[in-house]
Amino acid sequence: MLKSKKIVNIETLLFNREKQLSIPCYQRPYRWSKESANRLFLDILDALKENNKLGEYRLGSVILHETDNSFDIVDGQQRITTLLLILKCLGSDGGLPNIKYRESSFKAIKENYAILKANIDNMEDKNTYKDFLLNKCSVVEFITDTPEEAFQFFDSQNSRGKELKPHDLLKAYHLREMKNETEVKNQDDVIKTVEKWESKDEEYLARHFNNVLYPLTRWYKNKDGLYFNTSKIDTFKGIKTGGKYQYIKYHELVYKNLKENNNGEMFFQLTQPILAGQRFFEYVFYYAKLSEETEKTAEKFNNELDIVLPNYGNGDRYTERLFKNVLIFFADKFGIENIDEMIYKKIFCWSYFIRIAMYAVYQESINRYAIGKHEYNNEINIFEKIYEMKSPKEIFVIPVNKIEKSKNEGYKELYEKISKFSGWENDK
């Protein structure tokens, strides 16, 4: 529950505490840019200059989770760390809180310290700035006594302002679930998982969920796969372990047997539910790797078959995304080694038919085409068909409509390639 909510100045936030401030292992590294760190310093300086008009300067809110030994920073780490760097540059390094940072935070800490020190060294009255920062700058401090309450409060507070990134919420959710797992023997396991997650670029993770994982877990069920956002994260919350129901026990046993009898190497199926906790992170990493391997397979066949994928605009990118997703879904079912030249040609022709059949292709067009609700695909959902297949060769049963020419003259070469692979040339 929420233990307290109050306005505190920076001196109270950082120094006047019975317990140490701490960064929990599930938090991302310190990543503020030099521009963001310098902006905070300058904002405080501007507020100082206007001190005759402002009684205090509010620096936002901080959410803390009180444990037996510390106050874990749930929200506000980036700002708190930058304030500590500013104070260190002001000569307070001897009395600063001893917050421990992971190595992945050191680069940003060093870079921001350098830019802040350069600015502060040129100040005429450092003591006035320091006094203003500690005593006239404040935050709204929220303290909870459970991490679950802290995260829920964090989610609700942030959702009123800027939109949260859904993969960040999923990370926090599944890290909490990891605490209940017997496989997670110590904090090092959690830290390794967090660091591996944080090593992935933010934009990459956003694209991976939006462009690959979300549509692929939806399309084979004939469901809309567009626009993954925070309202749709239940898709990846999975099922909590330790439940009494048969299906939970079954998937726990499958996971355990895989881990014990496959040299610890995991594989998944997009058509199976995710087990919450550590399995979620393994799932995301697994499909990131499969996406990369599929990309390499596509490059190999494109070179061998002299295929040049069109890239004139958004419609081409949407079509390529559909093509790569069919390849990933097929590889997920049968293994990437079972994508041979003939199967690759078939998937290529089916995927790119929409590009030669339509003058303009939109995301909505691709979505309808994927789930078999488009006029050009015979009401066939290729993902549903792959899900039902028993053999890779069954892909050849899926028809590709024949047209006499491309609707768009700019795709003449693409039309000729599909015509050749589909055998339309022999029908003339």
Long-range contacts (C-beta under 8 A, 24 or more apart in sequence): 1-144, 1-145, 1-146, 1-149, 2-142, 2-143, 2-144, 2-149, 2-153, 3-66, 3-143, 3-144, 3-145, 4-141, 4-142, 4-143, 5-140, 5-141, 5-142, 5-143, 6-140, 6-141, 7-58, 7-138, 7-139, 7-140, 7-141, 8-138, 8-139, 8-141, 9-56, 9-134, 9-135, 9-136, 9-137, 9-138, 10-59, 10-83, 10-133, 10-134, 10-135, 10-137, 10-138, 10-139, 11-134, 11-135, 13-62, 13-80, 13-139, 13-141, 14-80, 14-83, 14-84, 14-87, 14-96, 14-97, 15-95, 15-97, 17-71, 19-66, 19-67, 19-69, 19-70, 19-71, 20-69, 20-70, 20-71, 20-97, 20-98, 20-99, 21-64, 21-70, 21-71, 21-73, 21-80, 21-97, 21-99, 22-67, 22-69, 22-70, 22-71, 22-72, 22-73, 22-99, 22-100, 23-72, 23-73, 23-77, 23-99, 23-100, 23-101, 24-65, 24-72, 24-73, 24-74, 24-147, 25-187, 25-190, 25-191, 25-194, 26-171, 26-172, 26-175, 26-176, 26-190, 26-194, 27-73, 27-74, 27-77, 27-194, 28-77, 28-168, 28-194, 28-198, 29-101, 29-102, 29-104, 29-105, 29-108, 29-195, 29-198, 30-77, 30-78, 30-81, 30-101, 30-105, 30-108, 30-109, 31-78, 31-105, 31-108, 32-78, 32-81, 32-82, 32-108, 32-112, 33-108, 34-111, 34-112, 34-115, 36-78, 36-82, 37-82, 37-85, 37-112, 37-115, 37-116, 38-112, 38-115, 38-116, 38-119, 40-79, 40-82, 40-83, 40-86, 41-82, 41-86, 41-116, 41-119, 41-120, 44-86, 44-129, 44-132, 44-133, 44-137, 45-129, 47-132, 47-136, 47-137, 48-128, 48-129, 48-132, 48-136, 51-132, 51-136, 54-136, 55-136, 56-136, 56-137, 56-138, 57-132, 57-136, 57-137, 57-138, 58-137, 58-138, 58-139, 58-140, 59-83, 59-137, 59-138, 59-139, 60-139, 60-140, 61-139, 61-140, 61-141, 61-142, 61-157, 62-139, 62-140, 62-141, 62-142, 63-142, 63-144, 63-150, 63-153, 63-154, 63-157, 64-141, 64-142, 64-143, 64-144, 64-150, 65-143, 65-144, 65-145, 65-146, 65-147, 65-149, 65-150, 66-143, 66-144, 66-145, 71-143, 72-147, 72-150, 74-144, 74-147, 74-150, 74-151, 74-154, 75-150, 75-154, 75-157, 75-158, 76-139, 81-105, 81-109, 82-112, 82-116, 83-133, 85-109, 85-112, 85-113, 85-116, 86-116, 86-120, 86-133, 87-130, 87-133, 87-134, 88-113, 89-113, 89-116, 89-117, 89-120, 89-121, 90-120, 90-126, 90-129, 90-130, 90-133, 91-126, 91-130, 92-130, 102-191, 102-195, 104-195, 104-198, 104-199, 147-176, 148-176, 151-176, 159-230, 163-229, 163-230, 164-230, 165-202, 165-205, 165-206, 165-230, 166-209, 166-228, 166-229, 166-230, 166-232, 166-233, 167-205, 167-206, 167-208, 167-209, 169-230, 169-233, 170-233, 170-236, 170-237, 170-280, 171-197, 173-233, 173-237, 173-276, 174-237, 174-238, 174-276, 174-277, 174-278, 174-280, 174-281, 177-240, 177-241, 177-276, 177-277, 177-280, 178-277, 178-278, 180-240, 180-241, 180-242, 180-277, 181-241, 181-277, 181-278, 183-259, 183-278, 184-277, 184-278, 189-278, 193-278, 193-281, 196-281, 196-285, 197-281, 197-284, 200-288, 205-284, 208-284, 208-287, 208-288, 208-291, 209-236, 211-321, 211-325, 212-287, 212-291, 212-325, 212-328, 213-270, 213-284, 213-287, 215-325, 215-367, 215-370, 216-270, 216-325, 216-328, 216-329, 216-332, 216-383, 217-270, 219-325, 219-370, 219-371, 219-381, 219-383, 219-384, 220-270, 220-271, 220-329, 220-381, 220-383, 220-384, 220-386, 220-387, 221-384, 222-371, 222-372, 222-381, 222-384, 223-371, 224-367, 224-371, 225-367, 225-370, 225-371, 226-363, 226-364, 226-367, 236-274, 236-280, 237-274, 237-276, 238-273, 238-274, 238-275, 238-276, 238-279, 238-280, 239-273, 239-274, 239-275, 239-276, 240-276, 241-275, 241-276, 241-277, 247-273, 251-275, 255-279, 268-332, 269-332, 269-333, 270-329, 270-332, 271-387, 287-328, 290-328, 290-331, 290-332, 290-336, 291-324, 291-328, 293-331, 293-336, 294-324, 294-327, 294-328, 294-331, 294-336, 295-324, 297-327, 297-331, 297-336, 297-339, 297-344, 298-323, 298-324, 298-327, 298-344, 301-341, 301-344, 304-341, 305-341, 305-344, 305-345, 307-348, 307-417, 308-413, 310-355, 310-410, 310-411, 310-414, 312-410, 314-362, 315-355, 315-358, 315-360, 315-361, 315-362, 316-355, 316-361, 318-361, 318-362, 318-363, 318-365, 318-366, 319-351, 319-352, 319-354, 319-355, 319-361, 319-366, 321-366, 322-351, 322-354, 322-366, 322-369, 322-370, 323-347, 323-348, 323-351, 323-352, 325-370, 326-350, 326-351, 326-382, 326-383, 326-386, 329-383, 329-386, 330-386, 330-392, 330-395, 333-386, 333-387, 333-389, 334-389, 334-392, 338-392, 339-392, 342-396, 343-392, 343-395, 345-421, 346-395, 346-396, 346-398, 346-400, 346-421, 347-395, 348-418, 348-421, 349-400, 349-418, 349-421, 349-422, 350-377, 350-382, 350-398, 350-400, 352-414, 352-418, 353-377, 353-400, 353-401, 353-418, 355-411, 355-414, 356-403, 356-406, 356-407, 356-408, 356-411, 356-414, 356-415, 356-418, 357-401, 357-403, 357-406, 357-407, 358-407, 358-408, 359-407, 359-408, 376-401, 377-401, 402-427
